[in-house]
Amino acid sequence: MDPLRRAALLVTVLTVPVVIALVVMVNVLGDRAADRSAAPAVVDGAEPVRPEDLPVLELATPPVTAEAEAHCPALMANLPLELAGETSRRVQSDTPYVYAWGDPPVVLTCGVERPAGWTVGASAIQINGVQWHVDTSDPEATVWTAVDRPVYVEMRLPAGVDSAPVTALTVPLAEALPYREPDPGP
């Protein structure tokens, strides 16, 4: 068989299954894609959790400082609506610089005080160019604090949640807040 015929046969063999799969999908799904009012898919009988279905989180937050006012709006404007597969949720607090995702919630607070454990000699974890102090002293949560930005940014993760939310937020955090030489306590 000449090379041109062999190439044509190969293209036919490779594209026929793809075309069949597309035809099956169109027939199974019908015209639902055009219906914007269709509800989200139900998987295993459970409907997806919508942010408006979750209770409003009432959170105690630190007072807003001049540094927070100067730097936190840039970060808050850069936060994603979904984080590590969890959607954002409503928060009630004394500051506009707090945000949450999921249930149990992952909570970000911009403009917190330097963490008490962040002292000279304390180690930090660097993820995508952002340095984090990690506090595991609370059995209910792991607290990650970015320590190399003009304001400290805290992420409180429920026990059992890995570092995926922190990793996902390092890029938006680094884009919104410039690097600052870390300043650990004595």
Salt bridges, closest charged atoms under 4 A:
GLU52 OE2 - ARG50 NE 3.54
ASP53 OD2 - ARG50 NE 3.06
ASP103 OD1 - ARG89 NH1 3.38
ASP138 OD2 - ARG156 NH1 3.85
ASP148 OD1 - ARG149 NE 3.10
GLU154 OE2 - ARG156 NH2 3.81
ASP183 OD2 - ARG114 NH1 3.74
